[in-house]
Amino acid sequence: MNLAAAFFYLFSAIMIASAFIVIVARNPVHSVLFLILAFVNAAGLFMIAGAEFLAMILIVVYVGAVAVLFLFVVMMLDVDFAELKEGFLQYLPIGSLIGIGVLIELVLIVGAWVVAPSSPGASPTAVAPDLSNTAALGQILYTKYFYLFQAAGLVLLTAMIGAIVLTLRHKPDVKRQDIAEQNARTPTEVTMRKVPSRAGLQG
């Protein structure tokens, strides 16, 4: 067994164990921490496979942003997880059906790869052999899959705008800044007041 194979089995074992603990952990903070550990080991597997760009993206985006955001949300919101677990049995049949479907798909994919590992799937895109992994990925994304890449960006932008619109609530009793009204004021309409420290503006 060479060094690359030893690291592969090491990263794989830690990642599978971390993923299992993410599911069974009772404390959601522990789940997020083990999720970060699983992402780090997955990045190590990408490095072994020669996909250094995907490893970097996994660390920067998922560990540095998404997982840390999950951790902050879990720690700050003080969610009552006991109440959430009360409806677990209600969704168990649907969740079991989805899990069985995913398991069947994985078995079919692995079985097809074992039976015919050299069977051609989608025709690979030829890239220059002297390009790095990052340059080759960028060349494919911005040439062959350019329109699909832009469409995915528009879908994500639409989802982001929709989330902002749905969660934005204007409360009538909260004072808000009206920039157009402020810019339209003349110097004669502005009143200067001297407010004592820590007294606040009354009236």
C-alpha positions, 0 to 999 in steps of 0.5 A: 500500500502506497502513501496515497492509498493510506491517506485515502483510507484515512480520510475516507474513514474519518469522513464516514465516521463524521457523517454518521455522528452528524446524524446521530448527535443529540447536540446540534452544535456537535453535529455542525462541528462534525460536519465541518470535519467531514468537509475537511476530510472530503477536501483531502480526498479531492486533493488526492484525486488531483482536484485542488480547485474543488478542495479549495472551494469546499474549504472556503465556501462550505467550511468557511461560510455555510458550516460556520453560518449553520453554527452561528444560527444554531447557537444564536437562535436557541431553537427548541429541538425537543419540540421539533423532534415530536413530529419525527414519526409523522414524517418517518414514512416519507423519509424512509421512502426517499432514503430507499430511493436514494439507496437504490440509485447508489446501488445502480450507479455502483453496480453499473461501474463495477460491471462495466467500468470502461463503458463510455458515458457522456463524451468528455470534453478535451482540454489541453494537457498542460493546463492546471485543474483550475484552468481546465475547469474554468475553460470548460465552464466558460465555453461548453457550459457557459449558458448553463453556468449563467442560468444557474447563477440566475436561479440562485439570484432569484432565490436570494431575492425571493428570500429577502422579499419574503423575510422583509417585514416593515413594522409601522411603529419603527422609524425608517430612513427616507433618503429621498425626503432627506435630500429634498429638504432645504436649509430652512427646514433643518432644525439644529438641537443641542442634546445633552449626553445620554439624555436622548431627543424628546419629542 
